[in-house]
Amino acid sequence: MTNRVLYAAVLCALAETATAQTVLTVKHDDATIEYDLAALQGLPQTEYKTENGFMDGASVFSGPLLRDVLELSDLLDEDTITLKAANDYEISYPVSDATDYDVIIATQVDGNVMSVREKGPLWLMYPFSDFPELSDDLFKSRLVWQLVEVSSQ
């Protein structure tokens, strides 16, 4: 019986690994890093409560800092990068935003993983409530929800 339990545990672990879905692809030069949700959540996490103009009231967002992900991909020294959403929405993004503010790749809102319906599974988020200058519509236009790709230009 012990062998069956061990075998089942190994099969479950392999199945979980095999079904891990890439949620974010980061490209720089010829290098590509693919992250599944667990890998992003395994990075150091930042959490803050903020309003954003797309949801009623303030919510708690958590996820890795964008600058940490950029540093892992040698993109932190770039002036601009390209952010792409699942619906092919694409913007040119100033890396200085990631260094000047605690911009996160939010994987959770109010303690829950975000579904596609809730603008997830990844949503680029700024700490709007902490910095009055972020209330400018320019920063709101940089809130890429359903983020799927980060790349050098």
C-alpha positions, 0 to 999 in steps of 0.5 A: 500500500505504501508503494501505491501512495508513493506512486500516486504522489509521484504521478500527481507531482508529474501531472502538476509539472506537465500542466504548468501553463506559461503565463508570462514570457520575457524576451531579451535578445536571443534569451526567453524566460517563461514563467508559470504562475507558481514561478512568479509567486515564488519570486519576492512578493510586494503587496499594497492597497490601492485604487486604480480607476478600473475597480470600485474602491481600493483593493490589495494587489500582490505580486513580484516587482516588475523591476525584479523580473526585468533584472532577471532578464537583463532588461532593467538597463533598457530605456523602454520595453514592450508590454503585450496583453493576451488580446494583442494590446501592446504598449511601449513602456518606460523602464524608469516607471519600474525603477521609480515606483513599486510597479508589480506584476499582480498575480492576486487581488484581495488574496485571490488569484485573478481569473481572465474575467477579472483582468488576470491572471497578470495585471501590471499595477502601480501604487496609485494611492501612495503617489498623487502624480500617478493619478495622471491618465498616462499612468492608467494607460500603462495598466496592462491587464492580461499581461502575457509578454515583456520584451526588449524593443 
